[in-house]
Amino acid sequence: MDDLAFGTRDKRGNWKPSKAIEYPRVFVWPVDFRAILGWVPEYLAPWNFLYAAIGVAFWLWLTPSIETMREFAPGWIAFILSRNIGLVLAFYGWFHFRLYRQKRQGTKFKYNGKWLDTDNPAFLFKNQTVDNMIWTLASGVPVWTAFEVLSLWLFANEYIPYVTWADHPVWIVVLMLLIPLFREVHFYLVHRLIHWPPLYRAVHKLHHNNVNPGPWSGLAMHPVEHLLYFSGVMIHWIVPSNPVHVIFHLVHLGLAPAPGHAGFDKVLTGPEDSDKHFDIHGYSHYLHHKYFECNYSDGALPLDKWFGSFHDGSDESHERMNERFMKTAKRRQEKQAARPARRKG
């Protein structure tokens, strides 16, 4: 498969898709029912279906009984932590091993022509992959597990509204379908918050050290950012839910950053000259890591378009972004210039 049939590569080896990023015609007016019907399979497969399947399997076969979880005990808590660590090692590890260790497709469909840093003082031990794995496994997965354990304990003790499949099958399915959309809204709001300069410098800068991200960069965050990122699952403490919703929600939060930060547009599943592949479409978030102040959210909801921070990868969109930067810089200069004048008055 020739990546130049789908995009262009500059002199530095950076690849960009030829097609500009587009939102599905779902959340538009007037309502386009044909577009909505065409978008449903794309919404479900492959990622949302995969994360939901893992969540359901975890609830059915790899979660202690409700009776066991009524009391906090090291045994079942350690089991859930180990289960989550195993899942992350397998999922993130597959992307990293295939794309960055084996380099099975070289730099085909790789946005940034360079490989991950191995001698950069911005990272722990100067190694980007080691740094990213430490933050993911030592902070990210434990915070994920803490939210899961607390939520399951609340369900087990009936401290939060608990719906069952027998009584509310339709609502359980509807809520499963809505969770990824809620995730987009929550992620956008949290993401804008941590780009506030004081929080960015203290917290979010750690994640943005990954200008050229790899799979393990996805959950490589400051512990405060992990708390904010996974906090969206607390919606199930208010909205009547089933434990499977919490597990699916957290699996989605925990796994989605891997393909989103893989650094490739497509992953080849056969030989380099084969057409066998699956799409990641991570270019939108790659542009966020490259330019910082754009594309705060990904998915179907056009939040960045509505709030003026969308970059579709085109030259025109890049010019609009630069104009926005210039206006912001000018406003800051004007504010700084006005401060001494006010003091003199």
Secondary structure, DSSP 8 states (H G I E B T S, - for coil): --GGGTEEE-TT--EEESS-----TTS-SS--HHHHHHHHHHHHTTHHHHHHHHHHHHHHHSS--TTGGGS--HHHHHHHHHHHHHHHHHHHHHHHIIIIIS-TTTTTTBSSSS---SS-TTSGGG-HHHHHHHHIIIIIHHHHHHHHHHHHHHHHTT-S-B--TTT-HHHHHHHHHHHHHHHHHHHHHHHHHHTSHHHIIIIIHHHHT-SS--GGGTT---HHHHHHHHGGGGGGGTS-B-HHHHHHHHHHHHHTHHHHTSSBSEEESS-TT---EEE---HHHHHHHHHSSS----SSS-HHHHTT----SSHHHHHHHHHHHHHHHHHHHHHHHHHHHHHH-
